[in-house]
């Protein structure tokens, strides 16, 4: 299965009870990218949500606490892979097949924005 969070129920009882809204049967997942520990059911719902507005942004989901992109996590690996594949598809459509040209263009755009 999944790796256990580094905060045990005994040592971090109050903090974990706060995260779980007092649910004694709550399970937790630790995000590898930032280290935050979150309640599984709530994070599952967050990871499964999609944009429903007129403007849809294709981007990695972020930690609800610190906004760090969620790039590495066993539980959400398929969602992460799907999102990264969509990002690559958009890049390919935008820049074409020539990845070297694409990287140079992306660097140029980034540098121009920094001006």
C-alpha positions in Angstrom: 0.0 0.0 0.0 0.9 3.5 0.7 3.6 4.8 3.0 2.4 5.8 6.5 2.6 9.5 7.5 5.5 10.3 9.8 3.1 11.6 12.4 1.8 8.7 14.5 -1.7 8.8 16.1 -0.2 8.6 19.6 2.4 11.3 19.5 0.3 13.7 17.3 -3.1 12.8 18.7 -4.4 16.4 19.1 -3.1 17.6 15.7 -4.4 14.6 13.8 -7.8 14.8 15.6 -8.0 18.5 14.5 -7.2 17.5 10.8 -9.8 14.7 11.0 -12.5 16.9 12.6 -12.7 14.4 15.5 -13.3 11.3 13.4 -11.5 8.5 15.3 -11.5 6.2 12.2 -10.0 8.9 9.9 -7.1 7.9 7.7 -4.3 10.2 6.6 -2.0 10.7 3.7 1.3 12.6 3.7 2.2 14.6 0.6 5.7 13.9 -0.4 6.3 17.2 -2.0 5.6 19.4 1.0 5.2 17.0 3.9 1.7 18.1 4.9 -0.5 15.4 6.4 -4.2 15.5 5.3 -7.3 13.5 5.9 -7.7 11.0 3.0 -11.4 11.4 2.2 -11.1 15.2 1.9 -7.9 15.0 -0.2 -9.5 12.3 -2.4 -12.4 14.7 -3.1 -9.9 17.6 -3.8 -7.9 15.5 -6.2 -11.0 14.3 -8.1 -12.4 17.8 -8.6 -12.2 19.4 -12.1 -12.5 23.0 -13.2 -16.1 23.8 -14.2 -15.8 27.4 -15.4 -15.4 28.8 -18.9 -11.6 28.9 -18.5 -10.1 25.5 -17.7 -6.5 25.5 -16.6 -4.4 22.4 -17.1 -2.1 22.2 -14.1 -1.1 19.9 -11.3 -3.3 19.9 -8.2 -1.7 21.7 -5.3 -1.5 21.1 -1.5 -4.6 22.8 0.0 -2.4 24.2 2.8 0.7 25.6 1.0 -0.1 25.4 -2.7 2.9 23.3 -3.5 2.2 21.3 -6.7 1.5 17.6 -6.0 4.0 15.8 -8.2 4.9 12.7 -6.3 2.4 10.6 -4.4 1.6 6.9 -4.7 -2.1 7.3 -4.0 -2.6 9.9 -6.6 -0.1 8.7 -9.2 -2.6 8.1 -11.9 -4.2 11.6 -11.5 -0.7 13.1 -11.6 0.4 11.2 -14.7 -2.9 12.1 -16.5 -2.4 15.8 -15.8 1.3 15.7 -16.8 0.3 14.0 -20.1 -2.3 16.7 -20.8 0.3 19.4 -20.1 2.7 17.7 -22.6 -0.1 17.4 -25.1 -0.7 21.2 -24.9 3.0 21.9 -25.1 3.3 19.8 -28.2 0.3 21.4 -29.8 1.6 24.9 -28.9 5.2 24.4 -29.8 5.1 21.6 -32.3 7.1 18.4 -32.2 10.5 20.0 -32.1 11.3 19.9 -28.3 14.5 21.9 -28.6 12.6 24.7 -30.3 9.9 24.4 -27.7 12.3 24.7 -24.8 14.0 27.7 -26.4 10.6 29.3 -26.9 9.5 28.6 -23.3 12.7 30.1 -22.0 12.3 33.2 -24.2 8.7 33.6 -23.0 9.7 33.2 -19.4 12.6 35.7 -19.8 10.3 38.2 -21.5 7.8 38.0 -18.6 10.6 38.7 -16.1 11.4 42.0 -17.9 
